[in-house]
């Protein structure tokens, strides 16, 4: 069998869907490598900063690693702006959607909300509410998102900062996306892990 028999999903049978499941599972095993390739495309994206978007992502991940962050945080820092290419108006939600099945709830929430939190640095200059993050006041991950933005995101546009290369992070990305999606032992709803290890 090279293709399913149906042209409308409702007409498929078990043989068709077993065939598709086999192909879909095989395809998911390449997710990490597709994401690593997409990171390289960030170099062709939004310009005007002193460094490329890939450079920004590498700086953020490098800062996370140097702060002693765990793998979830490091991979999230690396991928937090992956949506800049395909979803410029909701890049944070896009990145969080990619990460959500494979990292702690805490981490995907921070990535999803970091765009709102970043407004504290520049919102007044572009006619946006610099205090938009106050909407989330009292949320258990509020301080984590504020720290993520302050320590790893807003300051990672520095051409003088020596970051690690993409190859350095590739194994971590592959490890994260090899996890069982939505594993409760990975998602750990409500659990907070510090961003930094002294």
Secondary structure, DSSP 8 states (H G I E B T S, - for coil): --S-S-SSGGG--HHHHHHHHHHHHHHHTTHHHHHHHHHHHGGGS---SSS-HHHHHHHHHHHHHHTT--HHHHHHHHHTTGGGTT-TTSHHHHHHHHHHTTS-HHHHHHHHHHHHHHHHHHHHHHTS-TTGGGGGTT-TTHHHHHHHIIIIITT---TTS----HHHHHHHHHHHHTS-TT-HHHH-TT----S---
